[in-house]
Amino acid sequence: DLICFLAFTNDELVGLGAFLISEQFWNKTLVSNDLMLWVTKERRGSTTAYRLVKEYEIWAKGRGVNEITLGINTGIDVDKTSSFFNRLGYQEQAKLFTKDN
C-alpha cells in the first residue's frame, strides 16, 4: 500500500509526503515507512509538516499498521527535525549510514 499527500497554500505546492505499508520480512507485522517528507524551505516551522504527518498517521492506523516510522536521510536540519518528531511522540530507533560511490 502506497500513498502520497500533498500540501498547498494558495494553489502552490508547499509540501508532500510519500508513505508505504509493508509486512516485516520475519513476520506478518504491518509497518509503515516514509519514502519522502518534504516541505519548502519557506514553510519549515509552519504547520505543513505537522499536517502531513497527522494524515500519514490516520492513513496508517486505518490500515491496521502496528508500527509507524519516520526517518531523516537528507542531512538537512537533522536536529530540528528530530526534535519535531520527538514532540509528536516518535523515538529514535536506528542510525543511517551512507557512503559516496
C-alpha positions in Angstrom: 0.0 0.0 0.0 1.4 3.4 -1.0 0.1 6.9 -0.7 1.2 10.5 -1.3 -0.2 13.5 0.5 0.2 17.0 -1.0 0.1 20.3 0.9 -0.9 23.5 -0.9 -1.0 27.2 0.0 -2.8 29.4 -2.5 -2.5 26.7 -5.2 1.3 26.5 -4.6 2.8 23.1 -3.6 4.5 23.7 -0.2 4.9 20.1 1.0 4.5 16.4 0.2 4.8 13.1 1.9 5.0 9.7 0.3 4.4 6.7 2.5 4.5 2.9 2.3 3.0 0.0 4.2 4.6 -3.4 4.1 5.0 -6.6 6.2 8.1 -7.1 8.2 10.0 -9.9 6.4 10.4 -12.1 9.5 6.7 -12.0 10.5 3.4 -10.6 9.2 3.5 -7.4 11.3 2.5 -4.4 9.3 4.8 -1.4 9.4 4.7 2.0 7.6 7.6 4.0 6.4 8.0 7.4 4.9 9.6 7.4 1.4 9.7 11.2 1.5 8.6 14.0 3.7 9.4 17.4 2.2 8.3 21.0 3.0 9.5 24.1 1.1 12.2 26.0 3.0 9.8 28.9 3.5 7.2 26.7 5.1 9.5 24.8 7.5 8.5 25.6 11.1 4.8 26.1 10.0 2.0 23.5 10.4 2.7 22.0 7.0 4.8 19.1 8.1 2.6 18.5 11.2 -0.5 18.2 8.9 1.3 15.8 6.5 2.5 13.6 9.4 -1.0 13.6 11.0 -2.6 12.5 7.7 0.1 9.8 7.4 -0.7 8.5 10.9 -4.5 8.5 10.2 -3.9 6.6 7.0 -1.5 4.0 8.5 -3.7 3.4 11.6 -6.7 2.9 9.4 -4.9 0.1 7.6 -4.0 -1.7 10.8 -0.4 -0.8 10.9 1.4 -1.9 14.1 4.4 0.5 13.8 4.6 3.9 12.2 8.1 5.2 11.3 9.6 8.4 10.1 13.2 8.9 9.0 15.7 11.7 8.3 18.0 10.8 5.5 18.8 14.2 3.8 21.1 15.6 6.5 19.0 18.8 6.3 18.0 20.3 9.7 18.5 17.0 11.4 18.4 18.3 15.0 15.3 20.4 14.3 13.5 17.6 12.5 14.4 15.1 15.3 13.0 17.5 17.9 9.8 17.8 15.8 9.4 14.0 15.5 10.1 13.7 19.3 7.3 16.2 20.1 5.0 14.1 18.0 5.8 11.0 20.1 8.4 9.4 17.9 11.6 8.0 19.4 14.9 7.4 17.7 15.4 3.7 16.9 18.1 3.5 14.3 21.0 5.2 12.6 21.6 5.7 8.8 25.0 5.3 7.3 25.9 6.4 3.8 29.0 6.0 1.6 29.8 8.0 -1.6 30.2 5.8 -4.6 
